[in-house]
Amino acid sequence: MNARPRIQLTIAPELRHFVAPDRRDGPFPVTTDGASSLGHVVESVGVPLTEAGELLVDGRPEPVSRVPRAGECVEVRGVQRPQSVPGAPLRFLLDVHLGTLARRMRLLGIDAAYENQDIGDAALATLSAADRRVLLTRDRGLLRRRELWAGAYVYSDRPDEQLRDVLSRFAPQLAPWTRCSACNGLLVEAAKESVGERLEQGTRSTYDVFAQCTACQRVYWPGAHHARLEAIVADALREFAPLLGRRPKPAGPLSGPPDAGPAAP
């Protein structure tokens, strides 16, 4: 009976936290069944294929469908940044655990759908495929769903670092203050007279510039959280707009970062 093929696998440093601790220091042996593809082997050691970039076999690039042979050395590199995603425009879908990231992406004008209830892995993957959205998640198992259109692992559990990770990986077009942080709809300028009945008296007497979501009708104005939201936008533009070599789209109808109005739609 023939022995099962054995290969040497090397994982890029940025991907090593996906594999077992005893496999993180360098090349390690993997026994295959002689029929499984490179993609299957990579996933079997814990690395989601969404996070794997170029695969090198004995130094030569090979597709994920290639079946490795005994004695070969396979190197798994990380995804090249910024990552190219087929189709346009670039849109995202975030799972139930990434609500803060979703709101910050919307603040920057990025199309970021968000499920605030756990609808299940299968439904999320299907929705990603139906809407052609890149699914962002910290669930490795979700990224292995075959029906998934495109996905990415969110490496940090800190919102500031999560946002920087997404911006550096996908280089999305930024259009600050043009989207509703609550529902992802587009904002338009709104006259005080048209939204006055939705505002408390103190807000009506203090502010003159308003925007309204075209989807959920929520009202926004530059208010108490101005400095905090402005800092998020300024940091993103300072770090990523020059890197991308293009200017952000014009800001939305508000003169500054919006605060959500307290009135329900």
LODRENBA-745942 format. One line per field, with one value per residue (C-alpha): residue in one letter; residue number from 0; chain; x, y, z. Coordinates in steps of 0.25 Angstrom, whole numbers, plus 5000, padded with zeros to 4 digits. Each point is the difference from the previous one (the first is absolute). Example, Ala and Ser with C-alpha at 12.3 -4.5 7.8 and 13.67 -1.06 7.14 Angstrom:
# residues 2
type	[A;S] .
seq	[0;1] .
mol	[A;A] .
px	[5049;5006] .
py	[4982;5014] .
pz	[5031;4998] .
//
This chain:
# residues 265
type	[M;N;A;R;P;R;I;Q;L;T;I;A;P;E;L;R;H;F;V;A;P;D;R;R;D;G;P;F;P;V;T;T;D;G;A;S;S;L;G;H;V;V;E;S;V;G;V;P;L;T;E;A;G;E;L;L;V;D;G;R;P;E;P;V;S;R;V;P;R;A;G;E;C;V;E;V;R;G;V;Q;R;P;Q;S;V;P;G;A;P;L;R;F;L;L;D;V;H;L;G;T;L;A;R;R;M;R;L;L;G;I;D;A;A;Y;E;N;Q;D;I;G;D;A;A;L;A;T;L;S;A;A;D;R;R;V;L;L;T;R;D;R;G;L;L;R;R;R;E;L;W;A;G;A;Y;V;Y;S;D;R;P;D;E;Q;L;R;D;V;L;S;R;F;A;P;Q;L;A;P;W;T;R;C;S;A;C;N;G;L;L;V;E;A;A;K;E;S;V;G;E;R;L;E;Q;G;T;R;S;T;Y;D;V;F;A;Q;C;T;A;C;Q;R;V;Y;W;P;G;A;H;H;A;R;L;E;A;I;V;A;D;A;L;R;E;F;A;P;L;L;G;R;R;P;K;P;A;G;P;L;S;G;P;P;D;A;G;P;A;A;P] .
seq	[0;1;2;3;4;5;6;7;8;9;10;11;12;13;14;15;16;17;18;19;20;21;22;23;24;25;26;27;28;29;30;31;32;33;34;35;36;37;38;39;40;41;42;43;44;45;46;47;48;49;50;51;52;53;54;55;56;57;58;59;60;61;62;63;64;65;66;67;68;69;70;71;72;73;74;75;76;77;78;79;80;81;82;83;84;85;86;87;88;89;90;91;92;93;94;95;96;97;98;99;100;101;102;103;104;105;106;107;108;109;110;111;112;113;114;115;116;117;118;119;120;121;122;123;124;125;126;127;128;129;130;131;132;133;134;135;136;137;138;139;140;141;142;143;144;145;146;147;148;149;150;151;152;153;154;155;156;157;158;159;160;161;162;163;164;165;166;167;168;169;170;171;172;173;174;175;176;177;178;179;180;181;182;183;184;185;186;187;188;189;190;191;192;193;194;195;196;197;198;199;200;201;202;203;204;205;206;207;208;209;210;211;212;213;214;215;216;217;218;219;220;221;222;223;224;225;226;227;228;229;230;231;232;233;234;235;236;237;238;239;240;241;242;243;244;245;246;247;248;249;250;251;252;253;254;255;256;257;258;259;260;261;262;263;264] .
mol	[A;A;A;A;A;A;A;A;A;A;A;A;A;A;A;A;A;A;A;A;A;A;A;A;A;A;A;A;A;A;A;A;A;A;A;A;A;A;A;A;A;A;A;A;A;A;A;A;A;A;A;A;A;A;A;A;A;A;A;A;A;A;A;A;A;A;A;A;A;A;A;A;A;A;A;A;A;A;A;A;A;A;A;A;A;A;A;A;A;A;A;A;A;A;A;A;A;A;A;A;A;A;A;A;A;A;A;A;A;A;A;A;A;A;A;A;A;A;A;A;A;A;A;A;A;A;A;A;A;A;A;A;A;A;A;A;A;A;A;A;A;A;A;A;A;A;A;A;A;A;A;A;A;A;A;A;A;A;A;A;A;A;A;A;A;A;A;A;A;A;A;A;A;A;A;A;A;A;A;A;A;A;A;A;A;A;A;A;A;A;A;A;A;A;A;A;A;A;A;A;A;A;A;A;A;A;A;A;A;A;A;A;A;A;A;A;A;A;A;A;A;A;A;A;A;A;A;A;A;A;A;A;A;A;A;A;A;A;A;A;A;A;A;A;A;A;A;A;A;A;A;A;A;A;A;A;A;A;A;A;A;A;A;A;A] .
px	[5000;5006;5003;4992;5007;5007;5003;5007;4991;5004;4990;5002;5003;4987;4992;5007;4990;4990;5008;5003;5011;5010;4999;5003;5015;5004;4997;4993;4996;4986;4995;4990;4991;5006;4987;4997;5003;5009;4988;4995;5013;5002;4986;5002;5012;4990;5003;4987;5003;4994;5013;5010;5007;5010;5003;5014;5004;5015;5001;4990;4986;4989;4984;4992;4995;5014;5002;5013;5010;5009;5012;4996;5001;4988;5000;4988;5001;4990;4990;5007;4995;4992;4992;4993;4985;4993;4988;4996;4997;5007;4989;5001;4992;5003;4996;4992;5013;5006;4989;5010;5009;4987;4997;5014;5000;4987;5005;5011;4990;5003;4988;5000;4987;4999;4992;4997;4994;5006;4994;5009;5013;4993;4990;5012;5008;4988;4997;5015;4999;4986;5004;5015;5005;5013;4997;5008;5000;5009;4993;5010;4990;4991;5011;5000;4986;5000;4988;5008;5003;5012;5004;5011;5004;5000;5013;4998;4989;5002;4992;5011;5009;4989;4997;5015;5001;4988;5005;5014;4995;4989;5003;4985;4996;4997;4989;4998;4987;4991;4994;4991;5007;4987;4996;5011;4990;5005;4999;4994;5000;4987;4994;4997;4985;4999;5005;4996;4989;5011;5009;5000;4998;5015;5005;4991;5004;5015;5003;4997;5007;4993;5000;4990;5002;4992;4997;4996;4998;5009;5004;5015;5007;5014;4999;5006;5008;5007;5014;5000;4994;5009;5012;4996;4998;5012;5009;4995;5002;5014;5005;4993;4996;5014;5004;4989;5004;4986;4992;4988;4986;4994;4994;4985;4990;5005;5011;5006;4998;4986;4993;4987;4988;4992;4987;4996;4996] .
py	[5000;5013;5011;5012;5012;5010;5014;5012;5012;5014;5010;5015;5007;5008;4987;4992;5003;4991;4987;4992;5006;4989;5004;5015;5000;4996;4989;4988;4986;4997;4986;5001;4990;5002;5005;5013;5013;5011;5007;4989;4998;5014;5000;4987;5007;5011;5011;5006;5001;5014;5003;4993;5007;4994;4985;4996;4986;4998;5015;5000;5006;4990;5000;4996;4988;4994;4987;5000;4988;4993;5008;5013;5013;5009;5015;5007;5015;5010;5008;5011;5014;5007;4988;5001;4995;4997;5009;5014;5007;4994;4996;4993;4992;4999;4989;5002;5002;5012;5011;5011;4997;5001;5014;5005;4995;5007;5013;4999;4998;4986;4991;4990;4992;4994;4989;5004;4986;4987;4994;4988;4998;4994;5012;5010;4993;4999;5015;5003;4992;5006;5015;4998;5005;4997;4993;5005;4991;4995;4986;4991;4989;5010;5004;4985;5000;4996;5009;5012;5010;5007;5002;5005;4997;5012;4998;5009;5001;5015;5009;5010;4989;4993;5012;5002;4986;5001;5013;4995;4987;5004;5015;5004;5013;5010;5010;5004;5004;4995;4987;4998;4993;4993;4993;5003;5009;5012;5014;5012;5015;5003;5014;5002;5003;4986;4992;5009;4991;4989;5009;5004;5014;5002;4994;5009;5013;4996;4994;5005;4989;4987;4987;4989;4985;4997;4986;5001;5015;5001;5015;5004;5013;5004;4998;4996;4989;5009;4999;4985;4997;5010;4994;4986;5007;5008;4988;4992;5011;5003;4986;4994;5010;5004;4985;4997;5012;5005;5011;4996;5003;5013;5000;4998;5011;5003;5010;4990;4986;4997;4996;4992;5006;4995;4999;4987;4999] .
pz	[5000;4996;5011;5000;4994;5009;4997;5007;5003;5004;5004;4999;5013;5000;4998;5011;5011;4991;5002;5013;5009;4997;4985;5001;5000;4986;4990;5005;4994;4995;4995;4989;4994;4986;4994;5008;4994;5005;5004;5009;5006;5004;5006;5007;5008;5004;4990;4993;4985;5001;5007;4991;4989;4991;5002;4996;4997;5000;4998;4988;5001;4999;5000;5012;4991;4999;5007;5007;4999;5010;5004;4995;5008;5000;5005;5003;4999;5005;4992;4992;5004;4995;4996;4987;5001;4987;4996;5004;5008;5012;5011;5013;5010;5014;5010;5013;5008;4992;5003;5004;4988;4991;5006;4998;4985;4998;5006;4989;4989;4998;4996;5012;5002;5014;5006;5015;5002;4999;4987;4999;4992;4988;4999;5001;4989;4991;5002;4997;4987;4996;5002;4996;5013;5007;5013;5012;5012;5012;4998;4992;4998;4993;4990;4996;4995;4985;4997;5004;4989;5007;5014;5009;5015;5009;5008;5012;5010;5002;4991;4997;4995;4992;4992;4997;4996;4990;4994;4998;4994;4990;4998;4999;4994;5012;5000;5015;5006;4988;5006;5011;5012;5004;4987;4989;4992;4993;5007;4993;5005;5007;5004;5014;4997;4993;5012;5012;5005;5002;5009;5014;5004;5004;4987;4991;5007;5000;4986;4986;4992;4998;4992;4998;4996;4987;5005;5015;5001;5012;5002;5002;5005;5004;5015;5013;4994;4990;5005;5001;4987;4993;5006;4994;4986;5001;5003;4989;4990;5005;5000;4988;4989;4997;5000;4990;4990;4999;5007;5008;4994;5005;5014;5003;5002;5014;5003;5010;5006;5003;5012;4999;5004;5012;4993;4994;4985] .
//
